[in-house]
Amino acid sequence: MSEQTKSAIERAKEYGIDVTLLESSLKLTVDQRVQRLQEWVLFQEEIRRAREKLYGKEIADEIEKLQKKWRRGRQFHRGTRSPTE
């Protein structure tokens, strides 16, 4: 690990960021990371189907819209998106 990378990791740790998830993810191969992503997508689709079955499509769609709105707000709050997006 280069000194520049090490110092960035150390700064992140000092700031209070838990880098263990990042470190464990970087130990995986690209194929393993893609597999995890595919599993996550399948899980989300299963959640969506269960929500539709429980509440009906119209209410499930409204819940999804609210979740997207909430996520956009969190991204802006964390500074990952500009106010114009």
Phi, psi and omega in degrees: 000130182288159180298323180295316178294317180300317182293326177293319178294316179298319178297320179296316179297316179297327178288342178107011179276131177276106184269004183296323178295318177298314180298318180291325178293322180290342177283343180279155174284167177300317179300320179294321178294320177296319178300316178298318179297316179298319177297321179296318179297316178298320178298316179297321177295322178295319177299317180298315179297318179296320179297317179296320180294320183285315188252345188094156186297318184298312180291321178299320177296320178295319177299316180296320178299316179296320179296318179296318179298317179298316180296319178299319178297319178295320180296318179294318181299320180283352179085015181272352178229149177277157181298340182276348181279000000 
